[in-house]
Amino acid sequence: MGEFLPLILIVVVFYFFMIRPQMKKQKELKKFRENLQVGDKVVTIGGVHGKILEVADTTVLIACESSTKIRLEKSAISQSFDEQAVAQK
């Protein structure tokens, strides 16, 4: 039993410092993507900034500069873009 104690401690520490925070982050991102609404300003994984025009089950339609419209999967949306929050930083 004493031989396995360090191995068990390493697994426990790995879980609490690596796996659990990543699972929490994934859960928050999933909730964010489910609550997308028309008019939200978002940034895609590829760095494209746009405003949501239409929300479907698995896709969104965003408007970019110069009236360009792009239909994306919800999984391609990485974060919300708030101009006021950026201006305050």
PDB file of N, CA, C and O in Angstrom:
ATOM      1  N   MET A   1       0.827  -1.198   0.000  1.00  0.00           N
ATOM      2  CA  MET A   1       0.000   0.000   0.000  1.00  0.00           C
ATOM      3  C   MET A   1       0.866   1.254   0.000  1.00  0.00           C
ATOM      4  O   MET A   1       0.537   2.221  -0.688  1.00  0.00           O
ATOM      5  N   GLY A   2       1.943   1.263   0.741  1.00  0.00           N
ATOM      6  CA  GLY A   2       2.822   2.416   0.825  1.00  0.00           C
ATOM      7  C   GLY A   2       3.511   2.725  -0.494  1.00  0.00           C
ATOM      8  O   GLY A   2       3.883   3.871  -0.749  1.00  0.00           O
ATOM      9  N   GLU A   3       3.681   1.713  -1.332  1.00  0.00           N
ATOM     10  CA  GLU A   3       4.316   1.918  -2.624  1.00  0.00           C
ATOM     11  C   GLU A   3       3.393   2.655  -3.594  1.00  0.00           C
ATOM     12  O   GLU A   3       3.865   3.390  -4.461  1.00  0.00           O
ATOM     13  N   PHE A   4       2.098   2.464  -3.452  1.00  0.00           N
ATOM     14  CA  PHE A   4       1.131   3.068  -4.372  1.00  0.00           C
ATOM     15  C   PHE A   4       0.661   4.447  -3.923  1.00  0.00           C
ATOM     16  O   PHE A   4       0.024   5.157  -4.701  1.00  0.00           O
ATOM     17  N   LEU A   5       0.955   4.837  -2.708  1.00  0.00           N
ATOM     18  CA  LEU A   5       0.507   6.120  -2.183  1.00  0.00           C
ATOM     19  C   LEU A   5       1.022   7.306  -3.006  1.00  0.00           C
ATOM     20  O   LEU A   5       0.225   8.192  -3.313  1.00  0.00           O
ATOM     21  N   PRO A   6       2.297   7.379  -3.379  1.00  0.00           N
ATOM     22  CA  PRO A   6       2.746   8.507  -4.215  1.00  0.00           C
ATOM     23  C   PRO A   6       2.054   8.542  -5.586  1.00  0.00           C
ATOM     24  O   PRO A   6       1.744   9.618  -6.097  1.00  0.00           O
ATOM     25  N   LEU A   7       1.817   7.384  -6.169  1.00  0.00           N
ATOM     26  CA  LEU A   7       1.131   7.318  -7.454  1.00  0.00           C
ATOM     27  C   LEU A   7      -0.311   7.809  -7.332  1.00  0.00           C
ATOM     28  O   LEU A   7      -0.797   8.541  -8.194  1.00  0.00           O
ATOM     29  N   ILE A   8      -0.980   7.412  -6.279  1.00  0.00           N
ATOM     30  CA  ILE A   8      -2.359   7.856  -6.041  1.00  0.00           C
ATOM     31  C   ILE A   8      -2.400   9.360  -5.818  1.00  0.00           C
ATOM     32  O   ILE A   8      -3.296  10.029  -6.332  1.00  0.00           O
ATOM     33  N   LEU A   9      -1.460   9.903  -5.069  1.00  0.00           N
ATOM     34  CA  LEU A   9      -1.401  11.353  -4.839  1.00  0.00           C
ATOM     35  C   LEU A   9      -1.159  12.119  -6.144  1.00  0.00           C
ATOM     36  O   LEU A   9      -1.742  13.182  -6.354  1.00  0.00           O
ATOM     37  N   ILE A  10      -0.312  11.589  -7.009  1.00  0.00           N
ATOM     38  CA  ILE A  10      -0.047  12.235  -8.296  1.00  0.00           C
ATOM     39  C   ILE A  10      -1.319  12.272  -9.139  1.00  0.00           C
ATOM     40  O   ILE A  10      -1.612  13.289  -9.769  1.00  0.00           O
ATOM     41  N   VAL A  11      -2.065  11.192  -9.158  1.00  0.00           N
ATOM     42  CA  VAL A  11      -3.316  11.138  -9.924  1.00  0.00           C
ATOM     43  C   VAL A  11      -4.321  12.132  -9.365  1.00  0.00           C
ATOM     44  O   VAL A  11      -4.988  12.824 -10.134  1.00  0.00           O
ATOM     45  N   VAL A  12      -4.445  12.219  -8.055  1.00  0.00           N
ATOM     46  CA  VAL A  12      -5.382  13.150  -7.430  1.00  0.00           C
ATOM     47  C   VAL A  12      -4.999  14.598  -7.745  1.00  0.00           C
ATOM     48  O   VAL A  12      -5.860  15.402  -8.103  1.00  0.00           O
ATOM     49  N   VAL A  13      -3.737  14.929  -7.617  1.00  0.00           N
ATOM     50  CA  VAL A  13      -3.273  16.287  -7.923  1.00  0.00           C
ATOM     51  C   VAL A  13      -3.502  16.594  -9.402  1.00  0.00           C
ATOM     52  O   VAL A  13      -3.957  17.686  -9.740  1.00  0.00           O
ATOM     53  N   PHE A  14      -3.195  15.654 -10.276  1.00  0.00           N
ATOM     54  CA  PHE A  14      -3.411  15.840 -11.710  1.00  0.00           C
ATOM     55  C   PHE A  14      -4.882  16.118 -12.003  1.00  0.00           C
ATOM     56  O   PHE A  14      -5.200  16.985 -12.818  1.00  0.00           O
ATOM     57  N   TYR A  15      -5.776  15.391 -11.346  1.00  0.00           N
ATOM     58  CA  TYR A  15      -7.208  15.591 -11.547  1.00  0.00           C
ATOM     59  C   TYR A  15      -7.630  16.999 -11.142  1.00  0.00           C
ATOM     60  O   TYR A  15      -8.300  17.688 -11.911  1.00  0.00           O
ATOM     61  N   PHE A  16      -7.246  17.433  -9.946  1.00  0.00           N
ATOM     62  CA  PHE A  16      -7.715  18.725  -9.437  1.00  0.00           C
ATOM     63  C   PHE A  16      -7.057  19.926 -10.123  1.00  0.00           C
ATOM     64  O   PHE A  16      -7.653  21.002 -10.153  1.00  0.00           O
ATOM     65  N   PHE A  17      -5.864  19.778 -10.665  1.00  0.00           N
ATOM     66  CA  PHE A  17      -5.190  20.909 -11.299  1.00  0.00           C
ATOM     67  C   PHE A  17      -5.251  20.900 -12.825  1.00  0.00           C
ATOM     68  O   PHE A  17      -4.976  21.924 -13.450  1.00  0.00           O
ATOM     69  N   MET A  18      -5.603  19.779 -13.434  1.00  0.00           N
ATOM     70  CA  MET A  18      -5.620  19.717 -14.895  1.00  0.00           C
ATOM     71  C   MET A  18      -6.992  19.341 -15.452  1.00  0.00           C
ATOM     72  O   MET A  18      -7.539  20.074 -16.276  1.00  0.00           O
ATOM     73  N   ILE A  19      -7.537  18.254 -15.034  1.00  0.00           N
ATOM     74  CA  ILE A  19      -8.759  17.726 -15.647  1.00  0.00           C
ATOM     75  C   ILE A  19      -9.991  18.510 -15.220  1.00  0.00           C
ATOM     76  O   ILE A  19     -10.784  18.907 -16.074  1.00  0.00           O
ATOM     77  N   ARG A  20     -10.168  18.738 -13.960  1.00  0.00           N
ATOM     78  CA  ARG A  20     -11.365  19.413 -13.446  1.00  0.00           C
ATOM     79  C   ARG A  20     -11.523  20.840 -13.989  1.00  0.00           C
ATOM     80  O   ARG A  20     -12.620  21.188 -14.425  1.00  0.00           O
ATOM     81  N   PRO A  21     -10.478  21.681 -13.985  1.00  0.00           N
ATOM     82  CA  PRO A  21     -10.636  23.026 -14.550  1.00  0.00           C
ATOM     83  C   PRO A  21     -10.973  23.003 -16.047  1.00  0.00           C
ATOM     84  O   PRO A  21     -11.742  23.838 -16.523  1.00  0.00           O
ATOM     85  N   GLN A  22     -10.401  22.051 -16.784  1.00  0.00           N
ATOM     86  CA  GLN A  22     -10.698  21.955 -18.215  1.00  0.00           C
ATOM     87  C   GLN A  22     -12.151  21.551 -18.438  1.00  0.00           C
ATOM     88  O   GLN A  22     -12.796  22.068 -19.350  1.00  0.00           O
ATOM     89  N   MET A  23     -12.674  20.643 -17.631  1.00  0.00           N
ATOM     90  CA  MET A  23     -14.076  20.242 -17.753  1.00  0.00           C
ATOM     91  C   MET A  23     -14.995  21.412 -17.440  1.00  0.00           C
ATOM     92  O   MET A  23     -16.016  21.592 -18.104  1.00  0.00           O
ATOM     93  N   LYS A  24     -14.647  22.208 -16.439  1.00  0.00           N
ATOM     94  CA  LYS A  24     -15.451  23.379 -16.075  1.00  0.00           C
ATOM     95  C   LYS A  24     -15.461  24.398 -17.210  1.00  0.00           C
ATOM     96  O   LYS A  24     -16.503  24.977 -17.519  1.00  0.00           O
ATOM     97  N   LYS A  25     -14.304  24.617 -17.829  1.00  0.00           N
ATOM     98  CA  LYS A  25     -14.199  25.565 -18.934  1.00  0.00           C
ATOM     99  C   LYS A  25     -15.038  25.097 -20.122  1.00  0.00           C
ATOM    100  O   LYS A  25     -15.719  25.908 -20.750  1.00  0.00           O
ATOM    101  N   GLN A  26     -14.998  23.815 -20.436  1.00  0.00           N
ATOM    102  CA  GLN A  26     -15.789  23.274 -21.535  1.00  0.00           C
ATOM    103  C   GLN A  26     -17.285  23.411 -21.270  1.00  0.00           C
ATOM    104  O   GLN A  26     -18.057  23.686 -22.189  1.00  0.00           O
ATOM    105  N   LYS A  27     -17.692  23.223 -20.030  1.00  0.00           N
ATOM    106  CA  LYS A  27     -19.097  23.351 -19.651  1.00  0.00           C
ATOM    107  C   LYS A  27     -19.572  24.796 -19.835  1.00  0.00           C
ATOM    108  O   LYS A  27     -20.669  25.026 -20.342  1.00  0.00           O
ATOM    109  N   GLU A  28     -18.755  25.763 -19.427  1.00  0.00           N
ATOM    110  CA  GLU A  28     -19.111  27.179 -19.578  1.00  0.00           C
ATOM    111  C   GLU A  28     -19.193  27.570 -21.048  1.00  0.00           C
ATOM    112  O   GLU A  28     -20.082  28.327 -21.437  1.00  0.00           O
ATOM    113  N   LEU A  29     -18.272  27.061 -21.872  1.00  0.00           N
ATOM    114  CA  LEU A  29     -18.277  27.360 -23.303  1.00  0.00           C
ATOM    115  C   LEU A  29     -19.520  26.777 -23.979  1.00  0.00           C
ATOM    116  O   LEU A  29     -20.106  27.413 -24.856  1.00  0.00           O
ATOM    117  N   LYS A  30     -19.917  25.584 -23.578  1.00  0.00           N
ATOM    118  CA  LYS A  30     -21.124  24.964 -24.133  1.00  0.00           C
ATOM    119  C   LYS A  30     -22.358  25.784 -23.771  1.00  0.00           C
ATOM    120  O   LYS A  30     -23.229  26.004 -24.613  1.00  0.00           O
ATOM    121  N   LYS A  31     -22.434  26.234 -22.528  1.00  0.00           N
ATOM    122  CA  LYS A  31     -23.566  27.056 -22.082  1.00  0.00           C
ATOM    123  C   LYS A  31     -23.593  28.379 -22.848  1.00  0.00           C
ATOM    124  O   LYS A  31     -24.665  28.837 -23.244  1.00  0.00           O
ATOM    125  N   PHE A  32     -22.420  29.006 -23.064  1.00  0.00           N
ATOM    126  CA  PHE A  32     -22.324  30.246 -23.829  1.00  0.00           C
ATOM    127  C   PHE A  32     -22.857  30.055 -25.245  1.00  0.00           C
ATOM    128  O   PHE A  32     -23.629  30.878 -25.739  1.00  0.00           O
ATOM    129  N   ARG A  33     -22.445  28.970 -25.895  1.00  0.00           N
ATOM    130  CA  ARG A  33     -22.873  28.722 -27.271  1.00  0.00           C
ATOM    131  C   ARG A  33     -24.361  28.427 -27.361  1.00  0.00           C
ATOM    132  O   ARG A  33     -24.992  28.783 -28.356  1.00  0.00           O
ATOM    133  N   GLU A  34     -24.938  27.793 -26.358  1.00  0.00           N
ATOM    134  CA  GLU A  34     -26.373  27.513 -26.357  1.00  0.00           C
ATOM    135  C   GLU A  34     -27.200  28.782 -26.162  1.00  0.00           C
ATOM    136  O   GLU A  34     -28.348  28.840 -26.601  1.00  0.00           O
ATOM    137  N   ASN A  35     -26.631  29.801 -25.510  1.00  0.00           N
ATOM    138  CA  ASN A  35     -27.368  31.031 -25.209  1.00  0.00           C
ATOM    139  C   ASN A  35     -27.072  32.169 -26.182  1.00  0.00           C
ATOM    140  O   ASN A  35     -27.349  33.326 -25.866  1.00  0.00           O
ATOM    141  N   LEU A  36     -26.518  31.873 -27.351  1.00  0.00           N
ATOM    142  CA  LEU A  36     -26.264  32.919 -28.343  1.00  0.00           C
ATOM    143  C   LEU A  36     -27.581  33.498 -28.828  1.00  0.00           C
ATOM    144  O   LEU A  36     -28.548  32.770 -29.048  1.00  0.00           O
ATOM    145  N   GLN A  37     -27.610  34.819 -28.994  1.00  0.00           N
ATOM    146  CA  GLN A  37     -28.825  35.496 -29.424  1.00  0.00           C
ATOM    147  C   GLN A  37     -28.512  36.434 -30.576  1.00  0.00           C
ATOM    148  O   GLN A  37     -27.368  36.841 -30.775  1.00  0.00           O
ATOM    149  N   VAL A  38     -29.554  36.770 -31.330  1.00  0.00           N
ATOM    150  CA  VAL A  38     -29.410  37.725 -32.425  1.00  0.00           C
ATOM    151  C   VAL A  38     -28.963  39.067 -31.854  1.00  0.00           C
ATOM    152  O   VAL A  38     -29.510  39.539 -30.857  1.00  0.00           O
ATOM    153  N   GLY A  39     -27.971  39.674 -32.489  1.00  0.00           N
ATOM    154  CA  GLY A  39     -27.453  40.958 -32.044  1.00  0.00           C
ATOM    155  C   GLY A  39     -26.186  40.867 -31.218  1.00  0.00           C
ATOM    156  O   GLY A  39     -25.514  41.878 -31.011  1.00  0.00           O
ATOM    157  N   ASP A  40     -25.842  39.680 -30.740  1.00  0.00           N
ATOM    158  CA  ASP A  40     -24.600  39.510 -29.976  1.00  0.00           C
ATOM    159  C   ASP A  40     -23.398  39.708 -30.890  1.00  0.00           C
ATOM    160  O   ASP A  40     -23.413  39.283 -32.046  1.00  0.00           O
ATOM    161  N   LYS A  41     -22.364  40.350 -30.373  1.00  0.00           N
ATOM    162  CA  LYS A  41     -21.114  40.504 -31.112  1.00  0.00           C
ATOM    163  C   LYS A  41     -20.175  39.409 -30.636  1.00  0.00           C
ATOM    164  O   LYS A  41     -19.940  39.249 -29.439  1.00  0.00           O
ATOM    165  N   VAL A  42     -19.637  38.650 -31.600  1.00  0.00           N
ATOM    166  CA  VAL A  42     -18.832  37.481 -31.268  1.00  0.00           C
ATOM    167  C   VAL A  42     -17.529  37.464 -32.057  1.00  0.00           C
ATOM    168  O   VAL A  42     -17.356  38.189 -33.036  1.00  0.00           O
ATOM    169  N   VAL A  43     -16.617  36.609 -31.594  1.00  0.00           N
ATOM    170  CA  VAL A  43     -15.350  36.350 -32.274  1.00  0.00           C
ATOM    171  C   VAL A  43     -15.289  34.848 -32.525  1.00  0.00           C
ATOM    172  O   VAL A  43     -15.565  34.050 -31.630  1.00  0.00           O
ATOM    173  N   THR A  44     -14.926  34.468 -33.744  1.00  0.00           N
ATOM    174  CA  THR A  44     -14.824  33.050 -34.072  1.00  0.00           C
ATOM    175  C   THR A  44     -13.453  32.520 -33.682  1.00  0.00           C
ATOM    176  O   THR A  44     -12.559  33.279 -33.307  1.00  0.00           O
ATOM    177  N   ILE A  45     -13.307  31.220 -33.775  1.00  0.00           N
ATOM    178  CA  ILE A  45     -12.027  30.587 -33.475  1.00  0.00           C
ATOM    179  C   ILE A  45     -10.944  31.109 -34.412  1.00  0.00           C
ATOM    180  O   ILE A  45      -9.782  31.217 -34.020  1.00  0.00           O
ATOM    181  N   GLY A  46     -11.318  31.432 -35.644  1.00  0.00           N
ATOM    182  CA  GLY A  46     -10.362  31.937 -36.622  1.00  0.00           C
ATOM    183  C   GLY A  46     -10.058  33.417 -36.479  1.00  0.00           C
ATOM    184  O   GLY A  46      -9.223  33.948 -37.211  1.00  0.00           O
ATOM    185  N   GLY A  47     -10.726  34.100 -35.538  1.00  0.00           N
ATOM    186  CA  GLY A  47     -10.450  35.508 -35.299  1.00  0.00           C
ATOM    187  C   GLY A  47     -11.360  36.469 -36.043  1.00  0.00           C
ATOM    188  O   GLY A  47     -11.105  37.674 -36.047  1.00  0.00           O
ATOM    189  N   VAL A  48     -12.416  35.967 -36.673  1.00  0.00           N
ATOM    190  CA  VAL A  48     -13.349  36.812 -37.401  1.00  0.00           C
ATOM    191  C   VAL A  48     -14.326  37.447 -36.412  1.00  0.00           C
ATOM    192  O   VAL A  48     -14.947  36.749 -35.610  1.00  0.00           O
ATOM    193  N   HIS A  49     -14.458  38.765 -36.473  1.00  0.00           N
ATOM    194  CA  HIS A  49     -15.398  39.486 -35.616  1.00  0.00           C
ATOM    195  C   HIS A  49     -16.676  39.726 -36.399  1.00  0.00           C
ATOM    196  O   HIS A  49     -16.637  40.048 -37.587  1.00  0.00           O
ATOM    197  N   GLY A  50     -17.814  39.566 -35.725  1.00  0.00           N
ATOM    198  CA  GLY A  50     -19.075  39.800 -36.408  1.00  0.00           C
ATOM    199  C   GLY A  50     -20.227  39.917 -35.451  1.00  0.00           C
ATOM    200  O   GLY A  50     -20.079  39.724 -34.244  1.00  0.00           O
ATOM    201  N   LYS A  51     -21.388  40.238 -36.005  1.00  0.00           N
ATOM    202  CA  LYS A  51     -22.617  40.392 -35.239  1.00  0.00           C
ATOM    203  C   LYS A  51     -23.590  39.319 -35.706  1.00  0.00           C
ATOM    204  O   LYS A  51     -23.758  39.117 -36.908  1.00  0.00           O
ATOM    205  N   ILE A  52     -24.227  38.636 -34.775  1.00  0.00           N
ATOM    206  CA  ILE A  52     -25.123  37.537 -35.116  1.00  0.00           C
ATOM    207  C   ILE A  52     -26.416  38.087 -35.716  1.00  0.00           C
ATOM    208  O   ILE A  52     -27.071  38.954 -35.135  1.00  0.00           O
ATOM    209  N   LEU A  53     -26.765  37.564 -36.889  1.00  0.00           N
ATOM    210  CA  LEU A  53     -27.996  37.960 -37.561  1.00  0.00           C
ATOM    211  C   LEU A  53     -29.093  36.918 -37.413  1.00  0.00           C
ATOM    212  O   LEU A  53     -30.278  37.249 -37.376  1.00  0.00           O
ATOM    213  N   GLU A  54     -28.686  35.657 -37.328  1.00  0.00           N
ATOM    214  CA  GLU A  54     -29.659  34.564 -37.282  1.00  0.00           C
ATOM    215  C   GLU A  54     -29.066  33.399 -36.495  1.00  0.00           C
ATOM    216  O   GLU A  54     -27.880  33.095 -36.622  1.00  0.00           O
ATOM    217  N   VAL A  55     -29.899  32.750 -35.681  1.00  0.00           N
ATOM    218  CA  VAL A  55     -29.448  31.598 -34.900  1.00  0.00           C
ATOM    219  C   VAL A  55     -30.324  30.410 -35.254  1.00  0.00           C
ATOM    220  O   VAL A  55     -31.548  30.486 -35.155  1.00  0.00           O
ATOM    221  N   ALA A  56     -29.699  29.304 -35.668  1.00  0.00           N
ATOM    222  CA  ALA A  56     -30.406  28.056 -35.941  1.00  0.00           C
ATOM    223  C   ALA A  56     -29.981  27.027 -34.892  1.00  0.00           C
ATOM    224  O   ALA A  56     -29.299  27.362 -33.923  1.00  0.00           O
ATOM    225  N   ASP A  57     -30.386  25.779 -35.092  1.00  0.00           N
ATOM    226  CA  ASP A  57     -30.060  24.735 -34.116  1.00  0.00           C
ATOM    227  C   ASP A  57     -28.558  24.565 -33.930  1.00  0.00           C
ATOM    228  O   ASP A  57     -28.062  24.589 -32.804  1.00  0.00           O
ATOM    229  N   THR A  58     -27.836  24.392 -35.032  1.00  0.00           N
ATOM    230  CA  THR A  58     -26.395  24.141 -34.931  1.00  0.00           C
ATOM    231  C   THR A  58     -25.553  25.211 -35.615  1.00  0.00           C
ATOM    232  O   THR A  58     -24.325  25.164 -35.545  1.00  0.00           O
ATOM    233  N   THR A  59     -26.192  26.171 -36.273  1.00  0.00           N
ATOM    234  CA  THR A  59     -25.439  27.184 -37.012  1.00  0.00           C
ATOM    235  C   THR A  59     -25.868  28.591 -36.620  1.00  0.00           C
ATOM    236  O   THR A  59     -26.927  28.794 -36.025  1.00  0.00           O
ATOM    237  N   VAL A  60     -25.023  29.554 -36.965  1.00  0.00           N
ATOM    238  CA  VAL A  60     -25.344  30.972 -36.800  1.00  0.00           C
ATOM    239  C   VAL A  60     -24.934  31.699 -38.072  1.00  0.00           C
ATOM    240  O   VAL A  60     -24.014  31.272 -38.770  1.00  0.00           O
ATOM    241  N   LEU A  61     -25.612  32.784 -38.365  1.00  0.00           N
ATOM    242  CA  LEU A  61     -25.267  33.643 -39.493  1.00  0.00           C
ATOM    243  C   LEU A  61     -24.741  34.932 -38.902  1.00  0.00           C
ATOM    244  O   LEU A  61     -25.438  35.609 -38.147  1.00  0.00           O
ATOM    245  N   ILE A  62     -23.493  35.277 -39.250  1.00  0.00           N
ATOM    246  CA  ILE A  62     -22.924  36.512 -38.717  1.00  0.00           C
ATOM    247  C   ILE A  62     -22.632  37.478 -39.852  1.00  0.00           C
ATOM    248  O   ILE A  62     -22.325  37.077 -40.975  1.00  0.00           O
ATOM    249  N   ALA A  63     -22.736  38.761 -39.530  1.00  0.00           N
ATOM    250  CA  ALA A  63     -22.411  39.816 -40.483  1.00  0.00           C
ATOM    251  C   ALA A  63     -21.049  40.374 -40.124  1.00  0.00           C
ATOM    252  O   ALA A  63     -20.795  40.738 -38.977  1.00  0.00           O
ATOM    253  N   CYS A  64     -20.175  40.436 -41.120  1.00  0.00           N
ATOM    254  CA  CYS A  64     -18.844  40.998 -40.934  1.00  0.00           C
ATOM    255  C   CYS A  64     -18.809  42.370 -41.604  1.00  0.00           C
ATOM    256  O   CYS A  64     -19.852  42.901 -41.988  1.00  0.00           O
ATOM    257  N   GLU A  65     -17.628  42.938 -41.743  1.00  0.00           N
ATOM    258  CA  GLU A  65     -17.481  44.236 -42.415  1.00  0.00           C
ATOM    259  C   GLU A  65     -18.000  44.170 -43.837  1.00  0.00           C
ATOM    260  O   GLU A  65     -18.019  43.111 -44.465  1.00  0.00           O
ATOM    261  N   SER A  66     -18.411  45.293 -44.320  1.00  0.00           N
ATOM    262  CA  SER A  66     -18.869  45.506 -45.703  1.00  0.00           C
ATOM    263  C   SER A  66     -19.968  44.524 -46.117  1.00  0.00           C
ATOM    264  O   SER A  66     -19.934  43.976 -47.219  1.00  0.00           O
ATOM    265  N   SER A  67     -20.925  44.309 -45.244  1.00  0.00           N
ATOM    266  CA  SER A  67     -22.121  43.506 -45.536  1.00  0.00           C
ATOM    267  C   SER A  67     -21.830  42.057 -45.912  1.00  0.00           C
ATOM    268  O   SER A  67     -22.651  41.424 -46.577  1.00  0.00           O
ATOM    269  N   THR A  68     -20.718  41.532 -45.517  1.00  0.00           N
ATOM    270  CA  THR A  68     -20.406  40.132 -45.760  1.00  0.00           C
ATOM    271  C   THR A  68     -21.110  39.290 -44.707  1.00  0.00           C
ATOM    272  O   THR A  68     -21.043  39.589 -43.515  1.00  0.00           O
ATOM    273  N   LYS A  69     -21.785  38.238 -45.153  1.00  0.00           N
ATOM    274  CA  LYS A  69     -22.475  37.338 -44.228  1.00  0.00           C
ATOM    275  C   LYS A  69     -21.821  35.968 -44.303  1.00  0.00           C
ATOM    276  O   LYS A  69     -21.512  35.466 -45.383  1.00  0.00           O
ATOM    277  N   ILE A  70     -21.616  35.371 -43.128  1.00  0.00           N
ATOM    278  CA  ILE A  70     -20.969  34.063 -43.046  1.00  0.00           C
ATOM    279  C   ILE A  70     -21.817  33.156 -42.157  1.00  0.00           C
ATOM    280  O   ILE A  70     -22.203  33.535 -41.051  1.00  0.00           O
ATOM    281  N   ARG A  71     -22.100  31.958 -42.657  1.00  0.00           N
ATOM    282  CA  ARG A  71     -22.811  30.965 -41.844  1.00  0.00           C
ATOM    283  C   ARG A  71     -21.780  30.031 -41.231  1.00  0.00           C
ATOM    284  O   ARG A  71     -20.965  29.438 -41.938  1.00  0.00           O
ATOM    285  N   LEU A  72     -21.822  29.905 -39.913  1.00  0.00           N
ATOM    286  CA  LEU A  72     -20.846  29.101 -39.173  1.00  0.00           C
ATOM    287  C   LEU A  72     -21.541  28.121 -38.250  1.00  0.00           C
ATOM    288  O   LEU A  72     -22.694  28.315 -37.864  1.00  0.00           O
ATOM    289  N   GLU A  73     -20.826  27.073 -37.905  1.00  0.00           N
ATOM    290  CA  GLU A  73     -21.289  26.175 -36.847  1.00  0.00           C
ATOM    291  C   GLU A  73     -21.134  26.904 -35.516  1.00  0.00           C
ATOM    292  O   GLU A  73     -20.230  27.723 -35.355  1.00  0.00           O
ATOM    293  N   LYS A  74     -22.008  26.609 -34.573  1.00  0.00           N
ATOM    294  CA  LYS A  74     -21.899  27.233 -33.251  1.00  0.00           C
ATOM    295  C   LYS A  74     -20.572  26.893 -32.582  1.00  0.00           C
ATOM    296  O   LYS A  74     -20.057  27.675 -31.783  1.00  0.00           O
ATOM    297  N   SER A  75     -20.026  25.740 -32.905  1.00  0.00           N
ATOM    298  CA  SER A  75     -18.760  25.336 -32.290  1.00  0.00           C
ATOM    299  C   SER A  75     -17.598  26.209 -32.750  1.00  0.00           C
ATOM    300  O   SER A  75     -16.526  26.163 -32.146  1.00  0.00           O
ATOM    301  N   ALA A  76     -17.782  27.006 -33.809  1.00  0.00           N
ATOM    302  CA  ALA A  76     -16.726  27.896 -34.297  1.00  0.00           C
ATOM    303  C   ALA A  76     -16.709  29.228 -33.565  1.00  0.00           C
ATOM    304  O   ALA A  76     -15.789  30.021 -33.759  1.00  0.00           O
ATOM    305  N   ILE A  77     -17.707  29.490 -32.727  1.00  0.00           N
ATOM    306  CA  ILE A  77     -17.756  30.728 -31.953  1.00  0.00           C
ATOM    307  C   ILE A  77     -16.933  30.517 -30.689  1.00  0.00           C
ATOM    308  O   ILE A  77     -17.168  29.575 -29.932  1.00  0.00           O
ATOM    309  N   SER A  78     -15.957  31.411 -30.469  1.00  0.00           N
ATOM    310  CA  SER A  78     -15.081  31.205 -29.318  1.00  0.00           C
ATOM    311  C   SER A  78     -15.420  32.108 -28.140  1.00  0.00           C
ATOM    312  O   SER A  78     -15.282  31.697 -26.988  1.00  0.00           O
ATOM    313  N   GLN A  79     -15.867  33.344 -28.418  1.00  0.00           N
ATOM    314  CA  GLN A  79     -16.137  34.254 -27.304  1.00  0.00           C
ATOM    315  C   GLN A  79     -17.020  35.401 -27.749  1.00  0.00           C
ATOM    316  O   GLN A  79     -17.210  35.637 -28.942  1.00  0.00           O
ATOM    317  N   SER A  80     -17.553  36.103 -26.775  1.00  0.00           N
ATOM    318  CA  SER A  80     -18.331  37.307 -27.027  1.00  0.00           C
ATOM    319  C   SER A  80     -17.371  38.480 -27.135  1.00  0.00           C
ATOM    320  O   SER A  80     -16.316  38.488 -26.501  1.00  0.00           O
ATOM    321  N   PHE A  81     -17.741  39.479 -27.946  1.00  0.00           N
ATOM    322  CA  PHE A  81     -16.894  40.648 -28.126  1.00  0.00           C
ATOM    323  C   PHE A  81     -17.669  41.859 -27.655  1.00  0.00           C
ATOM    324  O   PHE A  81     -18.656  42.252 -28.276  1.00  0.00           O
ATOM    325  N   ASP A  82     -17.231  42.446 -26.570  1.00  0.00           N
ATOM    326  CA  ASP A  82     -17.876  43.633 -26.014  1.00  0.00           C
ATOM    327  C   ASP A  82     -16.937  44.801 -26.180  1.00  0.00           C
ATOM    328  O   ASP A  82     -15.882  44.845 -25.548  1.00  0.00           O
ATOM    329  N   GLU A  83     -17.306  45.756 -27.027  1.00  0.00           N
ATOM    330  CA  GLU A  83     -16.445  46.907 -27.317  1.00  0.00           C
ATOM    331  C   GLU A  83     -16.198  47.772 -26.084  1.00  0.00           C
ATOM    332  O   GLU A  83     -15.113  48.332 -25.925  1.00  0.00           O
ATOM    333  N   GLN A  84     -17.192  47.881 -25.219  1.00  0.00           N
ATOM    334  CA  GLN A  84     -17.039  48.708 -24.013  1.00  0.00           C
ATOM    335  C   GLN A  84     -16.012  48.092 -23.076  1.00  0.00           C
ATOM    336  O   GLN A  84     -15.214  48.817 -22.482  1.00  0.00           O
ATOM    337  N   ALA A  85     -16.014  46.797 -22.933  1.00  0.00           N
ATOM    338  CA  ALA A  85     -15.049  46.134 -22.047  1.00  0.00           C
ATOM    339  C   ALA A  85     -13.625  46.295 -22.587  1.00  0.00           C
ATOM    340  O   ALA A  85     -12.682  46.469 -21.815  1.00  0.00           O
ATOM    341  N   VAL A  86     -13.475  46.237 -23.896  1.00  0.00           N
ATOM    342  CA  VAL A  86     -12.150  46.407 -24.503  1.00  0.00           C
ATOM    343  C   VAL A  86     -11.664  47.837 -24.336  1.00  0.00           C
ATOM    344  O   VAL A  86     -10.477  48.063 -24.099  1.00  0.00           O
ATOM    345  N   ALA A  87     -12.578  48.817 -24.457  1.00  0.00           N
ATOM    346  CA  ALA A  87     -12.203  50.228 -24.318  1.00  0.00           C
ATOM    347  C   ALA A  87     -11.752  50.565 -22.902  1.00  0.00           C
ATOM    348  O   ALA A  87     -10.906  51.440 -22.718  1.00  0.00           O
ATOM    349  N   GLN A  88     -12.303  49.882 -21.898  1.00  0.00           N
ATOM    350  CA  GLN A  88     -11.955  50.151 -20.510  1.00  0.00           C
ATOM    351  C   GLN A  88     -10.586  49.583 -20.164  1.00  0.00           C
ATOM    352  O   GLN A  88      -9.950  50.066 -19.227  1.00  0.00           O
ATOM    353  N   LYS A  89     -10.116  48.582 -20.883  1.00  0.00           N
ATOM    354  CA  LYS A  89      -8.804  47.972 -20.583  1.00  0.00           C
ATOM    355  C   LYS A  89      -7.735  48.822 -21.069  1.00  0.00           C
ATOM    356  O   LYS A  89      -6.561  48.487 -20.914  1.00  0.00           O
TER     357      LYS A  89
END
